[in-house]
Amino acid sequence: MSGFEMTDDGGKASGAMLAIGELAVRIGVPTHVLRYWETRFPQLKPLQRSGRRRYYRAEDVALAERIHHLLHVQGFTVEGARKALSEPGAAPTSRAPLTREALDSAAPMQVKGVPVEALVSLRQRLAAVLG
């Protein structure tokens, strides 16, 4: 190699910035959702280059992944996620990345008495039907 680590993300180096479309695909949300998050989470500030193109640094990517996890996996509201991120030690770089094993070993999460896994499964089935 030439001094930098390659990934399977289209051949980009692990520290390379991601365009908004690349990040949207990576975490599974539309680009307009990322732009909305920028208005609600002041910590999320991608670089803007010519033509107002957004480029996300590694710390922005980690923060967007954390926001996605809080909102779409744990079921937080936007305001709840903002509070969770503003707690001491909640910076995305200070936490270990979430792994499947960590999620599997965690206590089952529930939303109003319904397990989150059941809600996610239902959401996926609905998305497949509505496709």
C-alpha positions in Angstrom: 0.0 0.0 0.0 1.0 3.6 -0.3 0.8 4.6 3.3 -2.9 4.7 3.8 -5.5 2.1 4.6 -8.0 1.2 1.9 -11.6 0.2 2.7 -14.3 -1.5 0.8 -16.2 1.9 0.5 -15.5 2.4 -3.2 -11.8 2.3 -2.6 -11.6 5.4 -0.3 -9.0 5.6 2.5 -10.4 5.0 6.0 -9.9 8.7 6.9 -11.3 10.1 3.7 -14.3 12.5 3.8 -17.6 11.3 2.6 -20.0 13.3 0.4 -23.5 13.7 1.7 -24.8 11.0 -0.7 -22.1 8.5 0.4 -23.0 9.0 4.1 -26.7 8.8 3.4 -26.2 5.4 1.7 -23.8 4.3 4.5 -26.3 4.9 7.3 -29.5 4.2 5.3 -31.2 7.6 5.3 -32.1 10.1 2.5 -29.8 13.1 2.1 -32.6 15.5 3.2 -32.6 13.8 6.6 -28.9 14.5 7.0 -29.5 18.2 6.1 -32.4 18.2 8.7 -30.1 16.8 11.3 -27.6 19.6 10.7 -30.4 22.1 11.7 -31.3 20.1 14.9 -27.8 18.9 16.1 -25.4 21.8 16.2 -22.5 19.4 16.7 -23.0 18.0 13.2 -21.1 20.5 11.0 -19.8 19.1 7.7 -17.4 21.0 5.6 -19.1 22.9 2.8 -17.1 23.4 -0.4 -17.9 25.1 -3.7 -21.5 24.9 -4.6 -22.4 24.2 -1.0 -21.4 20.6 -1.3 -21.2 18.9 2.0 -18.2 16.7 3.0 -18.3 14.7 6.3 -15.1 14.1 8.3 -14.6 10.9 10.3 -16.0 12.6 13.5 -19.0 13.8 11.5 -19.6 10.3 10.2 -19.4 8.9 13.8 -21.8 11.5 15.1 -24.3 10.9 12.2 -24.1 7.1 13.0 -24.8 7.9 16.7 -27.7 10.1 15.8 -29.1 7.4 13.6 -28.8 4.8 16.3 -30.5 7.1 18.9 -33.4 8.0 16.6 -34.0 4.8 14.6 -32.7 2.0 16.8 -33.3 3.2 20.3 -36.5 5.2 19.4 -35.4 8.6 20.8 -37.2 11.7 19.8 -35.0 14.4 18.2 -35.1 16.4 21.5 -34.3 13.3 23.5 -31.4 12.5 21.2 -30.1 16.1 21.5 -30.2 15.7 25.3 -28.4 12.3 25.2 -25.7 13.8 23.0 -25.2 16.8 25.2 -24.7 14.7 28.4 -21.1 14.6 29.7 -19.1 12.0 27.9 -21.6 11.6 25.1 -19.3 12.8 22.3 -19.2 10.2 19.6 -15.4 10.0 19.7 -15.5 9.2 23.5 -17.7 6.1 23.0 -16.7 2.8 21.6 -18.4 2.0 18.3 -21.6 0.0 18.6 -21.2 -3.5 17.6 -23.8 -6.2 16.9 -22.5 -8.1 19.9 -22.9 -5.1 22.2 -26.5 -4.6 21.0 -27.3 -8.3 21.4 -26.0 -8.4 24.9 -27.8 -5.2 26.0 -31.1 -5.4 27.9 -34.0 -5.6 25.5 -35.2 -2.2 24.6 -38.9 -1.4 24.5 -41.1 1.5 23.3 -44.3 1.7 25.3 -44.0 -2.0 26.2 -43.3 -3.3 22.7 -39.8 -4.6 22.1 -37.8 -2.5 19.6 -36.9 -5.6 17.6 -40.6 -6.3 17.0 -41.1 -2.7 15.8 -38.0 -2.8 13.5 -39.2 -6.1 12.1 -42.7 -4.6 11.5 -41.1 -1.6 9.8 -39.1 -3.7 7.5 -42.1 -5.8 6.6 -44.1 -2.7 5.8 -41.3 -1.2 3.8 -41.1 -4.5 1.7 -44.9 -4.5 1.1 -45.0 -0.8 0.2 -41.7 -1.1 -1.7 
